[in-house]
Each structure stands twice: as structure tokens, then as C-alpha cells.
Amino acid sequence: MKAARFYAKGDVRVENIDKPMVLQPDEVLVRNRFCGICGTDLHEFADGPHFISAAPNDFSGASIPAILGHEFSGEIEAVGEHVKHLRPGDRVAIQPHMGPADGYFGVRGLHFLGTRGAATGLTWNWGGFADYAVMKAYATVKMPDGLSYEQGAMVEPAAVAVT
């Protein structure tokens, strides 16, 4: 599959990498359909890294090179064995902030507020600037039938604007 990966300031390469084949029980494989380019992506490229690190992220293990893109939508291709609310073929928008599902915040569905975590397209192993992404199932939101993939990619920035 193709992926745009950040290596260093001004160094993003479109490369052929292996399609992810292994899912954890709480993960889904998303076939990416549309991804926006955020100011964060531009800042990482132009004068980063700011968020992306050469050291492995303590939640995800991700490090440089990193697949960019966190404003995206797609279609579920496969689900982990514990995923019950999504199935192959479901159209989804992505919530990029993920953290442990246990602990004080995780058990309350507020995994993104914990002290450990990762952000898709920055500190997670996968991002929207690729053919596929592996996501925590709780970080994917089923889209209504009337919402286009382009509109689905705007769910995250719209949520940021509202909050």
C-alpha cells in the first residue's frame, strides 16, 4: 500500500509499505477514503518535528517515520475479535486521540484525557495519508448514510471548532 511518511523537516516520502494484517482485539482496519490536510500536518512538514518523535510513544510505540493525516474518513475492512459496534463495510469518521481504555478516564469513555495516549497521524503507527489505517475501535464513529467521505473527514475539525 502507499503511505506518505514524515522523516524530518521538509522530508515526507510517499512509499510502498506493507498493508497492516494483524489487529488487536479492540482495533479495526480502515480503508481510508478521504483525508484533509491540517495546519498541524503542514507545521510538522515545514518546521517539525513538533509532535512526532524519534523516541517511541509510550502508548503506541510509534516513532519516525510517521504516517501523517488525522482528519479522515473511510470504510471498515476488518474488525478485531472484541469489536461489536462496527463491521466490515461500515463507513466511519476518525477521532484521532486515543489512550488506554482502562484507568480512571478510559473506563469512563474519556480515554483521550489520560496522561498516556497517541494521536493518529502523529504519534500513532497509522494515519490518513495512507491506503489503510489501524485504529482503536472506540476512535471510529459510524457515519450516517447521507454524509459523504469528504464531509466525514471534517468531523474532527468541526468537533475542535465546537469545543
PyMOL commands that set and color helices and strands:
alter all, ss='L'
color gray80, all
select helices_A, chain A and resi 39-47+103-106+111-113+137-139+149-152+155-162
alter helices_A, ss='H'
color red, helices_A
select strands_A, chain A and resi 2-8+11-16+27-35+66-67+72-79+91-94+97-98+118-119+132-136+140-142
alter strands_A, ss='S'
color yellow, strands_A
deselect
rebuild
show_as cartoon
